[in-house]
Amino acid sequence: MIDGLVIKGVASRYKVDTADGIVTSYARGKLKIDGEIRVGDKVGVEKQGKDFVIAKVYERKNALIRPYVANVDVCFIVIAPVPAPDFMLVDKIIVNARMNGIEPVLLINKTDIADESFVKCTESDYRDVLDVIATSAKTKLNKDKIFEKTKGKTACLAGQSAVGKSSLLNMLTGTESQETGGLSKKTERGKHTTRQSEILVVSGARIIDTCGFSMLELPENFRPQELVYFYDEFAPYAGKCRFRTGCTHIKEPDCAVKDAVESGKISKNRYERYCVLYNELNEKWRKRYE
């Protein structure tokens, strides 16, 4: 059996990068029935007749649902001034990434057409949350900073359609390997251009280009009380709340986190989205047995 890495999957066929080169492989047995093979999986491949088959999937470091990839080290969350950013989606991806031991990094693309205030406001909201890199696939702004985050790691690009994920990948690879698209004239929403996930090796980094999406849900068994643990900017103040253990920072009196929001030490925009997300999770949890 030869070990390798799944770098692309289309239907039931997978391209696997092995020490002997890239081979086209098929799933067999239970793996074929379950369809549980993801781009980024470390697998064992065997030769059967003229074909290669994936006989084993090794234990994963992590696995994302949307994008449907595994063993990711860094998640680049891509936004742009157009289409209008869905910051609730951004915050959900940050939570999901940290749950899976993935470092989230926010990329502000299309800075060549962005107002300076848009970039500064976004950087301010996330200054204590994660690294923010302003970039442009057109001008190649801060391309070196993106590479610094990916060297020796597996990174995925995630975000809404038409924010420029494929254009950024083309910038990083120096090729036109991915089709790029724009906005629907009627809706100003993105048109999907990436049809499948694929890993490309660039200067020692493994970059996964993933399908654009407009919604990501947290796991069904996610308890609303756990949400606060994924908001790092709350940590310096949480211990100063009247209810040091169990404060959700929503309705409790004498809450140091809410005081920090009012004084501008914590982003009000981020906090308000936290409240909305907490209430959504709480409602879902309350109805879990209905």
N, C-alpha and C positions, 0 to 999 in steps of 0.2 A: 504494500500500500504506500502511495506517495502522498505526502502532505502538501497542502496548498491553500491559497486564499481565493475565495469567490470574488471576482472583480466585476462580474456582470451577470444578470439573469434575465432571460426573456422566455416567458412561458415555462416550459419544463427543461429548458437548456441553460447551462451555466458555463461561463468561461472561468476557468480556475488557473491561477498563476502558480506554477510549481517550479521546483529546481530544474526540471527538464524543459521548461517553457510553458506557454499557455496552451491548455487543452480544453476542448469543448466536452462537457460532461453532462450526464443525465442522473437524476435522482433514482434510487431504487428502493423497493420494499416499503417500509413504514415511512421513510422520508418522502417518497413519491406521493403516498396517500395523504400525509399531513401537510405537504407543501411547506415544511418548516425549514427552508433554506433561505438565507438572506445574504445580500451583498455585504461583504465584510466578514462572513463566516470563515473560520479556519476549519478545513475539512480534510478527510482522507479519501483519496481517489484510487480506484482499482481498474485494471484493464480487463474487459470481458469481451473476448472476440475482437472485433474491430473498434469497439466503443469503450469510452471511459465512463465509469459510473461513480457517483458520490456514495461511498459506503458508510461514512461516519461524519458527524458534525461535532467538533470539539466544544467543550464548555465555553460559553461566551462571557466576556467581561461585562457586557451590557447588550441591550437590544431596544431599539426604538420602534414604535408602531407606525407613526407617520413623521418622518420618513421611515421606511421599512428596511432598516439597516442594523448591523451589529458591530460590536467591538470598536466603537467610536471613542476617540480621545478628546476631540474638540468639535464643538458645533458652532459654526458661523451663522448667526441669525442675521439675515440680510433684510434691510428696509431701504426705502427710497422716498423722496418727497412725492413722487407719483409712481404708482397709485398711493392714495393716502394710507399711511402706516396703520396697521392694526396692532396697537401696543398691548392690547389684552392678549393677543396671540403671542407676542414677544414674551410677555411675562409668564405665560403658560409653558412656553418652550424652555425658558430659564429654569422653572421648577422641575420640569420633566428631565432636563439635562442633568441637573444636580442630583436628582433622585438616582440617576444611573451612573454617577461618577464621571460625568462628561463636563469639561470646561466650556461654558458658553461665552462667546465673544460676539459683540454686536458690530456689524459692518453697516455703516451709513453709505450706501452707494449713490451714484448720480450726483455727487457734490458739484459737478460742473454746471448743473441746472438748479441746485438747491439754494435757497436763501440762507445767508449766514446765520440768521436767527434760528432757523430750523435745526441746523447742526448744533449750535450752542445749547439750545433748549433740550435737545435729546441727550447731549453729553452731560448736561446738568442733572437731568432726571436719573441717569444711570451711573453717575460718577462714583458712587459707593457700592455699586452692584456688580459690575463686571467691566472688563476692558472694552472700550469703544474705539473703533478705528474708522475715521472718515476716509472714504476712498471713491474712486471713479474708474469704472472699466474703460472709459474713453481716454482719460488722461493718465491712468496708471498711478494715481496718487497713493502713496503709502503701500505700494506693492511689497516692498521689503519688509514692512511691519507684519503683513499677513503671512509671509513666508517664515518669519521668526516664530510665529505661533504654530506652524504646521510641520516644521522640520522633524523628521523621525516619527511622525504621528499620523494617525488616520483622522481626517477631518471631513465633516459633511457640511453642505450648504443647505440652509432651510429658510423658508419664508414664503410670502405670497407670490403669486405669478406676476411676471413683468417687472419685478424689482431688480432684475439683472443678474440672477444667479449664473445662468449660462454664459453671459457676457463676462462675468468675473472669472469664471473657470477658463474661458478662452484667453483672457488676459494673463492668468497665471501660467497656463501651459504654452502660451505663445502660438496657439493654433486656433482654427475655427472648428474644433471638434464637436461643438454643440450648436444646434440651431437656436437662434434667438428670436424672440417675438416681442410684440408690443401690447398696447391696450386695445380692448374692444371699443370702437368709437361710440357705441350706444351706452355701455355701462361703465366705461373707464376702469374696468377690472381686467386683470391679466388674462392672457390667452396662454394655455399650457403649451410649452414647446418641448420639454424634456419628457420622454415617454418611458424611460426605465432608468433605474439607478446603475451607476457604473463607477468603478474606482480607476482613477488615472494617477500614475506615479509622476510627480513633478519635483525635481531637485531634492530627492530624498523624502518627500512628503507623499502621502496617499490621500487623494482628495476624491470624495464621493459627490457626484452631482445628482441631486434628488428632485423628484417631481414637486412642483410648487403646490401649495395648499393654502386654504383660507381658514381652517379651523383645526384645533388639536385639543383633544380631551385628556384630562388626567385619568389615571386608573380608576376603575369602578370602586375599588376598595379603599380609596384614598380618604382618610378621615379629615374633616375640616380643621380639627385642632392641630394637625400636623403641618398645615400650610405655613404657619409662622416660622417654622424652622428653616424655610428656604428663602427667607427674606433677610439676608445678612445685614442690611442696613438697620434692622430693628434691634439687633443683638446688643449694641452698647447701651441701650435704654431699657430693654425688657426687664432687667433685674431691678430697676428702680420703680416699677409699677407697684401700686398698693397690693395687687394680687400677683405676687412674683411668679407663682406657678399657676398656670391655667389661664392667664390673661390672654384673651384673643385680640385685644387692642381694637375692639369694635364699640362695645357699649359700656365697658367697665369704667367706673369713676377713678380719678387720680391715675390715669394711664400715662406713663412717661413717653411712650411711643407717640401717642396723640399730641402730647405737648411738643415733642420734637418736630412733628409735622407742622404744627401751628407756628413754630419759631423758624421754620424753613430749613431745619437740619436734615429732615427727611423729605423727599419729593412728595408733594401733595398729590400729583398725578398718579404716581406709583401707589401711594397709600389708598387712594380712592378706588383704583382697580383691584387692589388687594381686598378691600371690603366687598366689592361686587363678586369677586371670585370666591371669597369665603362664604358668602350667602348662597351662591350657586351650589357649592359643595355641600353646605349644610342642608339645603333643601333636598338635594339628591340623596344624601345620607339618611335623612328622615324618611324618605320614601323607598328605601332600598328593599323592603320586604313587601311592598304593595304589588 
